[in-house]
């Protein structure tokens, strides 16, 4: 059995450290909408000092997100 892959993004200021923070709740909602679009589930979501870690049960969606993040980091270089 494979271990799930996780995506970790420094998304918010370090002070944002609660699953109840409105920005975190909103971002989780966006991820859940994307999961619905891909007919999969958001299987992991957590926040730690502004860093969001999440995972979907769709390899296709995870790969698409990683490609977007890689393209974005190339644009900033």
N, C-alpha and C positions, 0 to 999 in steps of 0.2 A: 504494500500500500504506500502510495506517494504521500509525502508531507505537503500540506497546502503551502502555496506561495503567498507571500504578503507584499503589499505595496505600502511603503512608508514615505510620507510627505510632510515636510515642515510647512504646515498650512496656516497656523495662527501664531500670535505672540505667545510666549511662554506662560503668561498669566491665564490663558485659556486652557484649563486643565480639568474640565468637568463635562461629563456626558450630557448635563442639563443646560450647558451654556447655549444660548440661542443660535450662535454661529455653528456650533457642532451639531445641534439638532437639525438645522437647515441643511448642512452638508450631508449628513447621514440620509436625510430625505431625498436629496438629489441622487445619491448613490443607489438608494432603493428604487427610485424611478428608472434609473439606467438598468438596474437588474431586471425590472419588469419588462423593459424594452427588449432585453436579450433573453427573456424567459429563463432566468436563473435566479440565484439567491445571493444576497450579501451575507456571507457566512461568518465574517469577523469584522469588528469595528471597535476601535478604542482610541482614546486620546491620552497623550502623556506630554504635559508641558508644551502644548501647541503642535506636537507632532501627531499626525493621524496615521494609524495603521489599519489597513482593511484588506479584505479578500473576498472574491466571488467564487462560486463553484462552476464558473465557465472559463475554460482555458482561452477561448476565443476573446472574451471580454478582457481578461487579464492581459493578454498579448496586445490587444488594441490600446489599452491604457499605457502600457509600457512603451509602445511605439510613440504615442503622443508625448509622453514625458521625455523620451529621448530626442524627439524632434524639437521640442521646446528648449531643451538644454543646448542643442546645437545652435538654435537661433540666438541664444544669449551669449554664446562664445565669441 
